Amino acid sequence: MKAIYWVLGFVGAAFIALFIYANVRQVNPSASLKSVELLRFSTKDKIDPLVAERAIEKLRGISSIATIAVNPKTGWVTVMSHPEDISADYVEKLVNDELGVRFTRHDLSANTAGSGPKCPAVGPLSYAELILNKLNLRNS
């Protein structure tokens, strides 16, 4: 019976120490940033540079779009957006409407080579970070 009390006391002390550490440690500033999604579109049609410039200004005004780049010479459009706030289909619709040209979206995930680990690589340290973030009262 005495051994059970020792084990429970040790587990309780370890939990309290972990809880205190989770709330006192310096939090990584990038942990609170929104995730971004890279979308790439192309067209065979000609893009007017003035229309492209006006479209860039208008689309940059949308808070869900982090940045946009248009290359009228090659017909490529690259957009970084926040997938929690705006869908890729809606971004494609906005690009098509603003530039007045029909674009084709390219799947960038098909360009990854090899069968190795993909980002984010989940391992024991990732799980430890997840537990510490759950115990952190500042994340509430």
C-alpha positions in Angstrom: 0.0 0.0 0.0 2.9 2.3 0.8 4.3 1.8 -2.7 1.1 2.9 -4.3 1.2 6.2 -2.4 4.8 6.7 -3.5 3.9 6.1 -7.2 0.8 8.4 -7.0 2.9 11.1 -5.3 5.6 10.8 -7.9 3.1 10.9 -10.8 1.3 13.9 -9.2 4.5 15.8 -8.6 5.6 15.1 -12.3 2.2 16.4 -13.5 2.5 19.6 -11.4 6.0 20.2 -12.6 5.0 19.7 -16.3 2.0 22.0 -15.8 4.2 24.7 -14.3 6.8 24.3 -17.0 4.1 24.6 -19.8 2.9 27.9 -18.3 6.3 29.5 -17.6 8.3 28.6 -20.7 8.8 31.0 -23.6 6.3 30.3 -26.3 7.5 30.2 -29.9 6.2 33.3 -31.7 5.5 31.4 -34.9 3.2 28.9 -33.1 0.4 31.5 -33.1 0.6 32.4 -36.8 -2.1 31.3 -39.2 -1.2 28.5 -41.6 -0.8 29.4 -45.3 -1.6 27.5 -48.5 0.3 28.0 -51.7 -1.9 27.9 -54.8 -0.6 28.1 -58.3 -2.6 28.9 -61.5 -1.7 29.1 -65.1 -3.4 30.1 -68.4 -2.5 30.0 -72.1 -4.4 33.3 -72.6 -2.7 36.7 -72.7 -2.9 38.6 -69.4 -3.0 42.4 -69.7 -0.4 43.9 -67.3 -2.7 46.8 -66.3 -5.5 44.5 -65.5 -3.1 42.3 -63.5 -1.9 45.3 -61.5 -5.4 46.3 -60.6 -6.3 42.7 -59.7 -3.2 42.4 -57.5 -4.2 45.5 -55.6 -7.8 44.4 -55.1 -6.9 40.8 -54.0 -4.2 42.1 -51.6 -7.0 44.0 -49.9 -8.7 40.7 -48.9 -7.5 39.7 -45.4 -7.6 36.0 -46.2 -5.1 36.4 -49.0 -1.5 36.7 -47.6 0.1 37.6 -51.0 -0.4 37.3 -54.7 2.0 37.4 -57.7 1.0 37.6 -61.3 3.4 37.1 -64.2 1.7 38.3 -67.4 4.5 37.1 -69.7 4.3 33.4 -68.5 0.6 33.4 -67.5 1.3 32.2 -64.0 -0.4 33.4 -60.9 0.8 32.4 -57.4 -1.4 33.0 -54.3 -0.7 32.4 -50.6 -3.9 32.3 -48.6 -5.2 31.2 -45.2 -7.1 28.0 -45.7 -9.0 28.4 -42.4 -10.6 31.6 -43.8 -11.0 31.1 -47.5 -11.2 28.0 -49.7 -8.9 27.2 -52.7 -12.0 27.0 -55.0 -13.1 30.5 -53.9 -9.5 31.9 -54.5 -9.6 30.4 -57.9 -12.9 32.0 -58.6 -11.6 35.4 -57.4 -8.5 35.1 -59.6 -10.6 34.1 -62.7 -13.0 37.0 -62.1 -10.5 39.7 -61.4 -8.1 38.9 -64.2 -10.9 38.1 -66.7 -9.1 35.0 -67.9 -9.8 31.3 -67.3 -7.0 29.7 -65.1 -6.1 26.1 -64.3 -5.1 25.3 -60.8 -2.0 23.1 -60.4 -1.7 20.5 -57.6 1.6 21.3 -56.0 1.4 18.2 -53.8 2.0 16.0 -56.9 5.4 17.6 -57.3 6.8 16.1 -54.1 9.4 13.5 -54.8 10.2 10.4 -52.8 8.2 8.6 -50.1 10.1 10.0 -47.1 8.5 11.9 -44.3 6.3 14.9 -45.2 6.0 18.1 -43.2 5.1 18.3 -40.5 7.0 15.2 -39.4 5.2 13.9 -36.3 7.4 12.3 -33.7 7.8 12.0 -30.0 8.9 15.7 -29.7 5.8 16.8 -31.6 3.6 14.9 -29.1 5.5 16.4 -26.2 4.9 19.9 -27.7 1.2 19.1 -28.2 0.9 18.1 -24.5 2.7 21.2 -23.4 0.4 23.4 -25.6 -2.7 21.7 -24.1 -1.5 22.4 -20.5 -0.6 26.0 -21.3 -3.3 28.3 -19.9 -2.2 31.2 -22.2 -3.6 29.2 -25.3 -7.1 29.2 -23.9 
